[in-house]
Amino acid sequence: MPLVEHLRELRNRLAKAVVAIVVVMIVAAFYSEQLMQFLAEPVPKCEDLANSDGGNCAIVSFNTLTSPFTTTIKVSLMAGLIVSSPVWLYQLWAFVAPGLHKHEKKYTYYFVSAAVPLFVGGAYLSYVILPVSIKVLLSLTPGGSANILSLDEVLDFTIRMVLVFGLAFELPLLLIMLNLVGIVSGRRMMGWWRGVVMGVFVFGAVATPTTDPVGMIALSGPIVVLYFVAVAFSLLNDKRRARRESQGPADDEASELDLTPEDIDPVEPVAALPEQASKDRVNGYDDVT
């Protein structure tokens, strides 16, 4: 299609994605209170300030006049992006897919089918360990002090943990995709294991918003396991690729061409036809060239 048609299609697909997000946001706004309670559930709540002495629990509150409104908008937007993700992801795919080759589409299907469960698994794991991490952080409160937490900060903390865990679980999948396209071999990935394990635990200590070792181990441990799964898959894929290449190209693949330059044989003279023979012609041509 011409450029104008591509831009028109992009506009239409963006409009459909935005409409889906806005519709879900409006619906989620009516259930914003339930959503806030769900996201703030990991925080051990106190009935009054007297019970929060020493950090065994906390009071969740709104600290500013506009906090209830901004928090409702934030929760509704997050719900709109998550619930409507099948719609806007399909619109994105429908815009990009016509420009992909058949094998690229196949890899994309594999990537999406594995990326979604990995992200959901990481997000679920973060929500499971959130109560432990919050209790560890609250336990650092000295005696005689109470914890009054802003609900907006609690939601930011929860969302940040979910995103960090969910995206971190995609790292092994990225390595597998790099191996499938031939950029990184399984043997090379195996040689990186010491640095990767060290780097993953450092990343787990820095990326998690908490300072306790529980969050670091909970994030780093599964990533290390998934990394070795990616290494095993890459080693098997390398063996399969080597076996396939030893059999020559497939029927639908082009064989390699030898493009080495060769010397040209001497030019053979062309005999002139009888009617072309004249003193103005050389070997049948009008000039020396």
PAZAPA-4460 file (N, C-alpha, C; in steps of 0.05 Angstrom, whole numbers, plus 32768, in hexadecimal, padded with zeros to 4 digits):
% residues 289
    n_x    n_y    n_z   ca_x   ca_y   ca_z    c_x    c_y    c_z   seq   type   mol
   8011   7FE8   8000   8000   8000   8000   8012   8019   8000     1      M     A
   8007   802F   7FF6   8017   8048   7FF8   8019   8052   8015     2      P     A
   802A   8065   8019   802F   806E   8035   8016   8079   8042     3      L     A
   8006   8088   8032   7FEE   8094   803E   7FDB   807E   8047     4      V     A
   7FD9   8067   8039   7FC7   8052   8041   7FD1   8045   805B     5      E     A
   7FEC   8042   805D   7FF7   8037   8076   7FF1   8049   808D     6      H     A
   7FF4   8063   808A   7FEE   8075   80A0   7FD0   8075   80A7     7      L     A
   7FBF   8072   8093   7FA2   8070   8098   7F9C   8057   80A8     8      R     A
   7FA8   8041   80A0   7FA4   8028   80AF   7FAE   802A   80CB     9      E     A
   7FC6   8036   80CF   7FD0   803A   80EA   7FBE   804B   80FB    10      L     A
   7FB2   8060   80EF   7FA0   8071   80FE   7F87   8061   8106    11      R     A
   7F7C   8050   80F4   7F64   8041   80FB   7F6A   802D   8111    12      N     A
   7F80   8020   810F   7F87   800B   8124   7F8D   8018   813F    13      R     A
   7F9A   802F   813F   7F9E   803D   8158   7F84   8046   8164    14      L     A
   7F72   804F   8153   7F58   8058   815D   7F49   8041   816A    15      A     A
   7F49   8029   815E   7F3C   8012   8169   7F49   800A   8184    16      K     A
   7F63   800C   8185   7F71   8005   819E   7F6A   8018   81B4    17      A     A
   7F6A   8032   81AE   7F63   8046   81C2   7F46   8043   81CC    18      V     A
   7F34   803E   81B9   7F18   803A   81C1   7F15   8023   81D4    19      V     A
   7F23   800D   81CF   7F21   7FF5   81E0   7F2C   7FFC   81FC    20      A     A
   7F42   800B   81FD   7F4E   8012   8217   7F3B   8025   8227    21      I     A
   7F2F   8038   8219   7F1E   804B   8226   7F05   803D   8231    22      V     A
   7EF9   802B   8221   7EE1   801D   822A   7EE7   800D   8243    23      V     A
   7EFD   7FFF   8243   7F04   7FEF   825B   7F0A   8001   8273    24      V     A
   7F17   8018   826E   7F1C   802B   8284   7F02   8035   8290    25      M     A
   7EEE   803B   8280   7ED4   8044   828B   7EC7   802F   829C    26      I     A
   7EC8   8016   8292   7EBD   8000   82A2   7ECC   7FFC   82BC    27      V     A
   7EE7   7FFD   82BA   7EF8   7FF9   82D2   7EF5   800F   82E6    28      A     A
   7EED   8027   82DD   7EE9   803D   82F0   7ED3   8037   8304    29      A     A
   7EBF   8028   82FC   7EA9   8020   830E   7EB2   800C   8323    30      F     A
   7EC8   7FFE   831D   7ED2   7FE9   8330   7EEE   7FF1   833A    31      Y     A
   7EF4   800B   833A   7F0E   8014   8342   7F13   800E   8360    32      S     A
   7EFF   8010   8370   7F03   800A   838D   7F0B   7FED   8391    33      E     A
   7EFE   7FDB   8383   7F06   7FBF   8386   7F22   7FBA   837B    34      Q     A
   7F29   7FC7   8366   7F44   7FC4   835B   7F59   7FCF   836E    35      L     A
   7F54   7FE6   837A   7F67   7FF1   838E   7F6A   7FDE   83A6    36      M     A
   7F54   7FD3   83AF   7F56   7FC0   83C5   7F67   7FA8   83BE    37      Q     A
   7F63   7F9E   83A5   7F72   7F87   839C   7F90   7F8D   839A    38      F     A
   7F97   7FA4   8390   7FB4   7FAB   838D   7FC0   7FB2   83A8    39      L     A
   7FB1   7FBC   83BA   7FBB   7FC2   83D5   7FB9   7FAC   83E9    40      A     A
   7FAE   7F95   83E0   7FAA   7F7E   83F2   7FC4   7F74   83FF    41      E     A
   7FDB   7F74   83F2   7FF3   7F6A   83FF   7FFC   7F7A   8418    42      P     A
   7FF2   7F92   841B   7FFA   7FA3   8432   7FEA   7F9A   844B    43      V     A
   7FF8   7F92   8461   7FE9   7F8C   847A   7FDE   7FA5   8486    44      P     A
   7FC4   7FA7   8487   7FB7   7FC0   848F   7FB0   7FC0   84AD    45      K     A
   7FB1   7FD7   84B9   7FAB   7FDB   84D5   7F8F   7FE7   84D8    46      C     A
   7F81   7FE0   84ED   7F67   7FEC   84F2   7F6A   8009   84FC    47      E     A
   7F7F   800F   850A   7F84   802B   8513   7FA2   802E   8516    48      D     A
   7FAA   8047   851B   7FC7   804D   851C   7FD4   8040   8534    49      L     A
   7FC6   803B   8549   7FD2   802F   8561   7FDC   8013   855C    50      A     A
   7FD0   8005   8549   7FD9   7FE9   8543   7FF1   7FE9   8530    51      N     A
   7FF8   8000   8524   800E   7FFF   8511   8029   8005   851E    52      S     A
   802B   8004   8538   8044   800A   8545   8059   7FF5   853E    53      D     A
   8070   7FFD   8536   8086   7FEB   852F   8085   7FDF   8513    54      G     A
   8071   7FE7   8503   8071   7FDE   84E7   8065   7FC3   84E2    55      G     A
   8055   7FB8   84F5   8048   7F9F   84F0   8031   7FA1   84DC    56      N     A
   8027   7FB9   84D8   8012   7FBE   84C5   8013   7FDC   84BC    57      C     A
   8001   7FE4   84AB   8002   7FFF   84A0   7FE6   8009   849B    58      A     A
   7FE4   8024   849B   7FCB   8031   8494   7FCE   803B   8477    59      I     A
   7FBC   8033   8466   7FBC   803C   8449   7FA9   8053   8447    60      V     A
   7FB3   8069   843C   7FA3   8082   843B   7FA9   8091   8421    61      S     A
   7F99   80A6   841D   7F9D   80BA   8408   7FA9   80D3   8415    62      F     A
   7FBF   80DC   840B   7FCE   80F2   8418   7FC7   810D   840D    63      N     A
   7FBB   810E   83F5   7FB4   8128   83E9   7F97   8128   83E1    64      T     A
   7F8D   8140   83DB   7F71   8142   83D3   7F6B   8135   83B9    65      L     A
   7F7E   8137   83A6   7F79   812B   838B   7F82   810E   8389    66      T     A
   7F8D   8103   839E   7F96   80E7   839C   7F80   80D3   8395    67      S     A
   7F68   80D5   83A0   7F54   80C1   8398   7F4D   80C2   837A    68      P     A
   7F4D   80DB   836F   7F47   80DD   8352   7F5D   80D2   8341    69      F     A
   7F76   80DB   8347   7F8D   80D2   8336   7F91   80B4   8339    70      T     A
   7F8D   80A9   8351   7F91   808C   8355   7F7C   807C   8345    71      T     A
   7F63   8087   8346   7F4E   8079   8336   7F54   8079   8318    72      T     A
   7F5E   8090   830E   7F65   8091   82F2   7F7C   807E   82EC    73      I     A
   7F90   807D   82FD   7FA7   806C   82F9   7F9F   804E   82F9    74      K     A
   7F8F   8046   830C   7F86   802A   830D   7F74   8023   82F5    75      V     A
   7F63   8035   82ED   7F51   8030   82D6   7F62   802E   82BD    76      S     A
   7F76   803F   82BA   7F86   803E   82A2   7F96   8024   82A1    77      L     A
   7FA1   801B   82B8   7FB0   8002   82B8   7F9D   7FEB   82B1    78      M     A
   7F85   7FEB   82BC   7F72   7FD6   82B6   7F6B   7FD6   8298    79      A     A
   7F68   7FEF   828D   7F61   7FF1   8271   7F77   7FE6   825F    80      G     A
   7F90   7FEB   8266   7FA7   7FE2   8255   7FA9   7FC3   8257    81      L     A
   7FA5   7FB8   826F   7FA8   7F9B   8272   7F91   7F8C   8266    82      I     A
   7F78   7F93   826D   7F61   7F84   8264   7F5D   7F87   8245    83      V     A
   7F63   7F9E   823A   7F60   7FA2   821D   7F78   7F9A   820D    84      S     A
   7F8D   7F8F   821B   7FA5   7F88   820C   7FA1   7F75   81F5    85      S     A
   7F8E   7F61   81F6   7F8A   7F51   81DE   7F81   7F62   81C5    86      P     A
   7F72   7F77   81CA   7F68   7F87   81B4   7F7F   7F98   81A8    87      V     A
   7F8D   7FA7   81B9   7FA2   7FB8   81AD   7FBA   7FA9   81A4    88      W     A
   7FC0   7F92   81B0   7FD5   7F81   81A6   7FCE   7F75   818B    89      L     A
   7FB4   7F6E   8187   7FAC   7F64   816D   7FAE   7F7A   8158    90      Y     A
   7FA6   7F92   815F   7FA8   7FA9   814C   7FC5   7FAE   8144    91      Q     A
   7FD7   7FAC   8157   7FF3   7FAF   8151   7FFD   7F99   813F    92      L     A
   7FF5   7F80   8145   7FFD   7F69   8135   7FF1   7F6B   8118    93      W     A
   7FD8   7F73   8116   7FCB   7F75   80FC   7FD9   7F8A   80EA    94      A     A
   7FE4   7F9E   80F7   7FF2   7FB3   80E7   800D   7FAA   80DE    95      F     A
   801B   7F9A   80EF   8036   7F92   80E9   8037   7F78   80D8    96      V     A
   8024   7F66   80DC   8026   7F4B   80D1   8028   7F4A   80B2    97      A     A
   801A   7F5C   80A3   801C   7F5A   8086   8039   7F5E   807B    98      P     A
   804A   7F6B   808B   8066   7F6F   8082   8079   7F5A   808B    99      G     A
   8070   7F44   8098   8081   7F2F   80A2   8081   7F17   808F   100      L     A
   8098   7F0A   808E   8099   7EF1   807F   808C   7EDA   808F   101      H     A
   8089   7EC3   8082   807B   7EAD   808E   808A   7EA3   80A7   102      K     A
   80A4   7EA0   80A5   80B3   7E96   80BC   80B4   7EAB   80D3   103      H     A
   80B3   7EC5   80CC   80B3   7EDA   80E0   8098   7ED9   80EF   104      E     A
   8082   7ED4   80E1   8068   7ED2   80EE   8068   7EBA   8101   105      K     A
   8075   7EA4   80F8   8076   7E8C   8109   8084   7E92   8123   106      K     A
   809B   7E9F   8122   80AA   7EA6   8139   809A   7EB9   814B   107      Y     A
   808B   7ECB   813F   807B   7EDE   814F   8066   7ECF   815F   108      T     A
   8059   7EBC   8152   8044   7EAC   8160   8051   7E9E   8178   109      Y     A
   8068   7E92   8174   8076   7E84   818A   807D   7E98   81A0   110      Y     A
   8086   7EB0   8199   808E   7EC3   81AD   8077   7ECC   81BE   111      F     A
   8060   7ED2   81B1   8049   7EDC   81BF   803D   7EC6   81D1   112      V     A
   803C   7EAE   81C7   8031   7E98   81D6   8041   7E91   81EF   113      S     A
   805B   7E97   81EE   806C   7E93   8206   806F   7EAB   8217   114      A     A
   806E   7EC3   820B   8072   7EDC   821A   805B   7EE1   822E   115      A     A
   8043   7EDC   8225   802C   7EE2   8237   802D   7ED1   8250   116      V     A
   8030   7EB6   824F   8031   7EA6   8268   8049   7EAE   8279   117      P     A
   8060   7EB5   826D   8077   7EBC   827D   8071   7ED6   828C   118      L     A
   8066   7EEA   827F   8060   7F03   828C   804B   7EFF   82A2   119      F     A
   8036   7EF0   829D   8022   7EEB   82B1   802E   7EDC   82C9   120      V     A
   8040   7EC8   82C3   804C   7EBA   82D9   805E   7ECC   82EA   121      G     A
   806D   7EDE   82DE   807D   7EF1   82ED   806C   7F04   82FD   122      G     A
   8056   7F0E   82F1   8044   7F20   8300   8037   7F12   8317   123      A     A
   802F   7EF9   8313   8022   7EEA   8329   8036   7EE5   8340   124      Y     A
   804F   7EDE   8339   8063   7EDA   834D   8069   7EF3   835D   125      L     A
   8069   7F0A   8350   806E   7F23   835F   8057   7F29   8372   126      S     A
   803F   7F23   836A   8028   7F28   837C   8028   7F14   8393   127      Y     A
   8033   7EFC   838F   8034   7EE9   83A5   8049   7EF1   83BB   128      V     A
   8060   7EFC   83B2   8075   7F03   83C5   8071   7F20   83D0   129      I     A
   805F   7F2F   83C5   805B   7F4A   83CE   8055   7F4C   83EC   130      L     A
   8043   7F3B   83F7   803E   7F3D   8414   8057   7F39   8425   131      P     A
   8068   7F26   841C   8081   7F20   842B   8094   7F38   842A   132      V     A
   8097   7F44   8412   80A8   7F5B   840E   809F   7F73   841E   133      S     A
   8084   7F77   841E   807A   7F8E   842C   807D   7F8B   844B   134      I     A
   8079   7F73   8454   807D   7F6E   8471   809A   7F72   8479   135      K     A
   80AC   7F69   8468   80C9   7F6E   846E   80CF   7F8B   8470   136      V     A
   80C5   7F9B   845D   80CA   7FB8   845D   80BD   7FC5   8475   137      L     A
   80A4   7FBD   847C   8097   7FC9   8493   80A4   7FC2   84AD   138      L     A
   80B1   7FAB   84AE   80BE   7FA2   84C7   80D6   7FB3   84CE   139      S     A
   80E0   7FC3   84BB   80F6   7FD5   84C1   80ED   7FEE   84D0   140      L     A
   80D3   7FF2   84D3   80C9   800A   84E1   80D0   8009   84FE   141      T     A
   80DC   801D   8509   80E4   801C   8526   80CC   801E   8538   142      P     A
   80CF   8015   8550   80B9   8016   8563   80B0   8033   8569   143      G     A
   8097   8036   856E   808C   8051   8574   8085   8060   855A   144      G     A
   8088   8054   8543   8081   8061   852A   806B   8051   851C   145      S     A
   805B   805E   850D   8045   8052   84FE   804A   8056   84E0   146      A     A
   803F   8044   84D0   8041   8046   84B3   8026   804F   84A7   147      N     A
   8027   8066   849A   8010   8070   848B   8018   8072   846E   148      I     A
   800E   805F   845E   8017   805C   8442   8002   8069   8430   149      L     A
   800C   8076   841B   7FFB   8082   8407   7FF2   806B   83F4   150      S     A
   7FD8   806A   83EF   7FCE   8055   83DD   7FDA   8058   83C1   151      L     A
   7FDF   8070   83B8   7FEC   8075   839E   8008   8068   839D   152      D     A
   8017   806B   83B3   8032   805F   83B4   8030   8041   83B5   153      E     A
   801D   8037   83C4   8019   801A   83C5   8013   800E   83AA   154      V     A
   8002   801B   839B   7FFB   8012   8380   8013   8014   836E   155      L     A
   8022   8029   836F   803B   802C   835F   804E   8015   8366   156      D     A
   8051   8010   837F   8063   7FFB   8388   805A   7FDF   837D   157      F     A
   8041   7FDA   837F   8036   7FC0   8375   8039   7FBE   8357   158      T     A
   8032   7FD3   8348   8034   7FD2   832B   8051   7FCF   8322   159      I     A
   8063   7FDD   8330   8080   7FDB   8329   808A   7FBF   832D   160      R     A
   8083   7FB3   8343   808B   7F97   8348   8080   7F84   8332   161      M     A
   8067   7F88   832B   805B   7F76   8317   8069   7F79   82FC   162      V     A
   806F   7F92   82F4   807C   7F97   82DA   8099   7F8C   82DA   163      L     A
   80A7   7F91   82F0   80C3   7F87   82F1   80C4   7F69   82EF   164      V     A
   80B3   7F5B   82FE   80B3   7F3E   82FE   80AA   7F34   82E3   165      F     A
   8094   7F40   82D8   808A   7F36   82BF   809E   7F3A   82A8   166      G     A
   80AA   7F51   82A6   80BD   7F56   8290   80D7   7F46   8294   167      L     A
   80E0   7F42   82AD   80F8   7F33   82B1   80F5   7F16   82A8   168      A     A
   80DD   7F0B   82AA   80D8   7EF0   82A1   80D9   7EED   8283   169      F     A
   80DA   7F03   8274   80DC   7F02   8257   80F9   7EFF   824D   170      E     A
   810C   7F03   825F   8129   7F02   8257   8130   7EE7   824A   171      L     A
   812A   7ED0   8256   8131   7EB7   8248   8124   7EB4   822D   172      P     A
   810B   7EBE   822A   80FE   7EBC   8210   810D   7ECD   81FC   173      L     A
   8117   7EE4   8204   8127   7EF4   81F1   8140   7EE6   81E8   174      L     A
   814D   7ED8   81FA   8165   7EC8   81F2   815E   7EB2   81DF   175      L     A
   8147   7EA5   81E3   813E   7E90   81D0   8139   7E9C   81B5   176      I     A
   812C   7EB3   81B3   8127   7EBF   8199   8141   7EC7   818B   177      M     A
   8155   7ED1   819A   816F   7ED7   818E   817C   7EBE   8184   178      L     A
   8178   7EA8   8191   8184   7E8F   8187   8175   7E85   816E   179      N     A
   815B   7E88   816D   814C   7E7F   8156   8153   7E8E   813D   180      L     A
   815A   7EA7   813F   8162   7EB7   8128   8180   7EB5   8122   181      V     A
   818F   7EA5   8132   81AB   7EA0   812D   81BE   7EB5   8137   182      G     A
   81B6   7EC6   814A   81C8   7EDB   8154   81D9   7ED0   816B   183      I     A
   81CE   7EC0   817D   81DD   7EB5   8194   81DA   7E97   8194   184      V     A
   81F0   7E89   8197   81EF   7E6C   8197   81EC   7E62   81B4   185      S     A
   81E3   7E49   81B7   81DF   7E3E   81D1   81F9   7E3A   81E0   186      G     A
   820F   7E33   81D1   8229   7E2F   81DE   8233   7E4A   81EA   187      R     A
   822E   7E60   81DB   8237   7E79   81E6   8227   7E81   81FE   188      R     A
   820D   7E7B   81FE   81FC   7E81   8215   8205   7E71   822D   189      M     A
   820D   7E58   8228   8217   7E47   823E   8230   7E53   824A   190      M     A
   8241   7E5F   823A   8259   7E6B   8244   8255   7E84   8255   191      G     A
   823D   7E8F   8252   8237   7EA7   8262   822A   7EA1   827D   192      W     A
   8227   7E88   8285   8215   7E82   829B   821E   7E8F   82B5   193      W     A
   8239   7E90   82BA   8242   7E9C   82D4   823B   7EBA   82D5   194      R     A
   8241   7EC8   82BF   823B   7EE5   82BF   821D   7EEA   82BF   195      G     A
   820E   7ED9   82B2   81F1   7EDD   82B1   81E5   7ED8   82CD   196      V     A
   81ED   7EC4   82DB   81E2   7EBE   82F6   81E9   7ED6   8308   197      V     A
   8202   7EDF   8307   8209   7EF6   8318   81F9   7F0E   8310   198      M     A
   81F7   7F14   82F6   81E8   7F2B   82ED   81CB   7F2A   82F4   199      G     A
   81BF   7F12   82F3   81A2   7F10   82F9   819D   7F16   8317   200      V     A
   81AF   7F0C   8329   81AB   7F12   8345   81B0   7F2F   834B   201      F     A
   81C3   7F3B   833D   81C7   7F58   8341   81AF   7F68   8337   202      V     A
   81A4   7F5F   8320   818C   7F6C   8315   8175   7F68   8328   203      F     A
   8172   7F50   8334   815D   7F4C   8347   815F   7F5D   835F   204      G     A
   8177   7F63   8368   817B   7F74   8380   8175   7F91   8379   205      A     A
   817B   7F9A   8361   8177   7FB6   8359   815B   7FBB   834F   206      V     A
   8150   7FA8   8340   8136   7FAD   8332   811F   7FAC   8345   207      A     A
   8120   7F9A   8359   8109   7F98   836B   8108   7FB1   837D   208      T     A
   80F0   7FBC   8380   80EE   7FD4   8391   80F4   7FCF   83AF   209      P     A
   80F2   7FB6   83B7   80F7   7FB0   83D3   8115   7FAC   83D7   210      T     A
   811E   7FAD   83F0   813A   7FA9   83F7   813F   7F8E   8404   211      T     A
   812A   7F7E   8406   812D   7F64   8414   8137   7F4F   8401   212      D     A
   8145   7F3A   840B   814E   7F25   83F9   8138   7F13   83EE   213      P     A
   8121   7F14   83FA   810B   7F03   83F1   8103   7F0A   83D4   214      V     A
   8100   7F24   83CF   80F9   7F2D   83B4   810F   7F27   83A0   215      G     A
   8128   7F2B   83A8   813E   7F26   8396   813F   7F08   838E   216      M     A
   813D   7EF6   83A1   813E   7EDA   839C   8126   7ED1   838C   217      I     A
   810F   7EDB   8393   80F6   7ED3   8384   80F7   7EDC   8367   218      A     A
   8105   7EF2   8362   8107   7EFB   8346   811E   7EEE   8337   219      L     A
   8135   7EEB   8344   814D   7EE1   8337   814C   7EC3   8333   220      S     A
   8142   7EB4   8347   8142   7E97   8345   8133   7E8D   832C   221      G     A
   811A   7E94   8328   810C   7E8A   830F   8119   7E93   82F6   222      P     A
   8125   7EAC   82F5   8132   7EB5   82DC   814A   7EA3   82D6   223      I     A
   815A   7E9C   82EA   8171   7E8B   82E6   8168   7E70   82DB   224      V     A
   8152   7E64   82E6   8148   7E4B   82DC   813F   7E4E   82BF   225      V     A
   8130   7E63   82B9   8127   7E67   829E   813F   7E6C   828B   226      L     A
   8154   7E78   8295   816C   7E7C   8284   8178   7E61   827C   227      Y     A
   817B   7E4F   828E   8186   7E35   8287   8173   7E25   8275   228      F     A
   8159   7E29   8278   8146   7E1D   8266   814A   7E28   824A   229      V     A
   814F   7E43   8247   8155   7E4F   822E   816F   7E44   8222   230      A     A
   8183   7E40   8233   819D   7E35   8229   8198   7E19   821E   231      V     A
   8189   7E08   822D   8184   7DED   8223   8175   7DED   8209   232      A     A
   8161   7DFE   8207   8152   7E00   81ED   8165   7E09   81D7   233      F     A
   8176   7E1C   81DC   8188   7E27   81C7   819C   7E11   81BE   234      S     A
   81A6   7E01   81D1   81B9   7DEC   81C9   81AB   7DD8   81B7   235      L     A
   8193   7DD0   81BE   8184   7DBD   81AD   817E   7DCA   8192   236      L     A
   8177   7DE3   8192   8171   7DF1   8178   818A   7DF3   8167   237      N     A
   81A1   7DF7   8173   81BA   7DF9   8164   81C0   7DDE   8157   238      D     A
   81BC   7DC8   8165   81C0   7DAD   815A   81AD   7DA8   8143   239      K     A
   8194   7DB0   8146   8181   7DAD   8130   8188   7DBD   8118   240      R     A
   8192   7DD6   811C   8199   7DE7   8106   81B2   7DDC   80F8   241      R     A
   81C5   7DD1   8107   81DD   7DC6   80FA   81D6   7DAD   80EA   242      A     A
   81C4   7D9D   80F5   81BB   7D85   80E6   81AC   7D8C   80CC   243      R     A
   819C   7DA1   80CD   818E   7DAA   80B6   81A0   7DB6   80A1   244      R     A
   81B4   7DC6   80AA   81C7   7DD2   8097   81D9   7DBD   808A   245      E     A
   81DF   7DA7   8098   81EF   7D92   808B   81E1   7D84   8075   246      S     A
   81C6   7D85   8074   81B7   7D78   805F   81B3   7D8A   8047   247      Q     A
   81BE   7DA2   8048   81BA   7DB5   8031   81A1   7DC5   8034   248      G     A
   819D   7DD9   8022   8186   7DEA   8024   816C   7DDB   801E   249      P     A
   8156   7DE5   802A   813C   7DD9   8025   8132   7DE1   8009   250      A     A
   811C   7DD5   8001   8111   7DDA   7FE6   810A   7DF7   7FE2   251      D     A
   8102   7E05   7FF7   80F9   7E20   7FF4   810F   7E34   7FFD   252      D     A
   8128   7E2B   8000   813E   7E3C   8008   8152   7E3E   7FF1   253      E     A
   815E   7E55   7FEE   8172   7E5A   7FD9   818D   7E4F   7FE2   254      A     A
   819B   7E42   7FD1   81B5   7E38   7FD8   81C9   7E4F   7FD6   255      S     A
   81E0   7E4C   7FE3   81F5   7E60   7FE2   8202   7E61   7FC7   256      E     A
   8207   7E79   7FBE   8213   7E7E   7FA3   8231   7E84   7FA7   257      L     A
   8241   7E7A   7F94   825E   7E80   7F94   8262   7E9A   7F84   258      D     A
   8267   7EB0   7F92   826A   7ECA   7F85   8287   7ED2   7F81   259      L     A
   8299   7EBF   7F82   82B6   7EC5   7F7E   82BB   7ECE   7F61   260      T     A
   82C7   7EE5   7F5C   82CC   7EED   7F41   82E0   7EDB   7F32   261      P     A
   82DB   7ED7   7F19   82ED   7EC6   7F08   82F7   7ED6   7EF0   262      E     A
   830E   7ECD   7EE5   8319   7EDA   7ECE   8308   7ED6   7EB5   263      D     A
   8307   7EE9   7EA4   82F7   7EE8   7E8B   8309   7EDE   7E75   264      I     A
   82FE   7ECB   7E65   830E   7EC1   7E4E   8312   7ED6   7E39   265      D     A
   8327   7ED4   7E29   832C   7EE8   7E14   8315   7EEA   7E01   266      P     A
   8310   7F02   7DF7   82FA   7F07   7DE4   8300   7EFA   7DC9   267      V     A
   82EE   7EEB   7DBF   82F2   7EDF   7DA4   82E8   7EF2   7D8F   268      E     A
   82F8   7EF4   7D79   82EF   7F06   7D63   82D7   7EFB   7D55   269      P     A
   82C6   7F0D   7D4C   82AD   7F06   7D3E   82B2   7F09   7D20   270      V     A
   82AD   7EF4   7D11   82B2   7EF5   7CF4   829C   7F05   7CE7   271      A     A
   82A3   7F16   7CD5   8290   7F27   7CC7   8282   7F18   7CB1   272      A     A
   8268   7F1E   7CAE   8259   7F12   7C98   8262   7F1E   7C7E   273      L     A
   825D   7F10   7C68   8266   7F1B   7C4E   825B   7F37   7C48   274      P     A
   8242   7F3B   7C4E   8236   7F56   7C48   8240   7F6B   7C5B   275      E     A
   824D   7F63   7C72   8257   7F77   7C85   8274   7F7D   7C81   276      Q     A
   8281   7F6E   7C70   829E   7F72   7C6C   82A3   7F8B   7C5D   277      A     A
   82B1   7F9E   7C68   82B9   7FB7   7C5B   82D1   7FC2   7C69   278      S     A
   82DD   7FD5   7C5D   82F5   7FE1   7C6A   82EE   7FF1   7C82   279      K     A
   82D4   7FF9   7C85   82CC   8009   7C9C   82C5   7FF8   7CB4   280      D     A
   82C5   7FDE   7CB1   82BD   7FCC   7CC7   82D4   7FBC   7CD1   281      R     A
   82D4   7FB6   7CEB   82E8   7FA5   7CF7   82DA   7F8E   7D04   282      V     A
   82E0   7F76   7CFA   82D3   7F5E   7D04   82B5   7F60   7D04   283      N     A
   82AA   7F6D   7CF0   828D   7F6F   7CEE   8281   7F87   7CFC   284      G     A
   8291   7F96   7D0C   8287   7FAD   7D1B   828E   7FC7   7D0C   285      Y     A
   827E   7FDC   7D12   8282   7FF6   7D05   829B   8004   7D0E   286      D     A
   82A5   7FFF   7D26   82BD   800D   7D2F   82CE   7FF9   7D3F   287      D     A
   82E3   8002   7D49   82F6   7FF1   7D57   82E9   7FE5   7D71   288      V     A
   82D8   7FF6   7D7E   82CA   7FEC   7D96   82BA   7FD3   7D90   289      T     A
***
